[in-house]
Amino acid sequence: MDSKAFDAPRYFKNMLQTKKFEELRSTDIDLKSEIKSLDGNMKTLVHNNYKKFIIAADTINKMNKNIEGMEAEMLNLQRNIEKIEASSNVVTHHISPKCGQIETTTPIPS
């Protein structure tokens, strides 16, 4: 019955021709029970997958919010680095000439 090539009308016709009433009734009960079980399993799978989908969507939303906050922090960090670089350049510009004088007037012990 699980095969793609399963021919339900032919199977049903064959059962009617070869099975006794009690066997048909028993098969009917078994099939109904299996259908009910499969239906329950399907509902459980759908529910579990839906829960996973909702959790994944919530996680993605949280990640997006964190990234938005990080973008602002990174921009602020970039500005601070640029300020530090500018200050460093000013300091270097002011002390560079004096560094040369210090090196020539002060002997470095070996």
C-alpha positions, 0 to 999 in steps of 0.5 A, a space after each residue: 500500500 505504501 508503493 507509488 504503483 499501488 492500485 487501490 481499486 484493483 486491490 479493493 476489488 481483489 479483496 472483495 473477491 477473495 476475502 470473507 466478510 469477517 476478514 474484510 471487517 477486520 481489515 477495515 478496523 485495522 485500516 481505520 486504526 492505522 489512519 487514525 494513528 497516522 493522522 495523530 502522527 501527522 498532527 504531532 509533526 505539524 505542531 512540532 515543526 510549527 513550534 520550531 518555525 516560531 522559535 526560529 523566527 523569534 531567534 532571527 528577530 532577536 539577532 536582527 535587533 542585536 545587529 542593529 544595536 551593533 551597527 550603531 556601536 560600530 559607527 561610534 567605535 569608528 568615530 572614536 578611532 578616528 578621533 584617537 588617530 587625529 590626536 595621535 597625529 597632532 601629538 606626533 607632529 608636535 614631538 617629532 622635531 624634539 625626538 630628533 633633538 633628544 636622540 642627538 643630545 642624549 647618549 643611549 647607554 648600551 
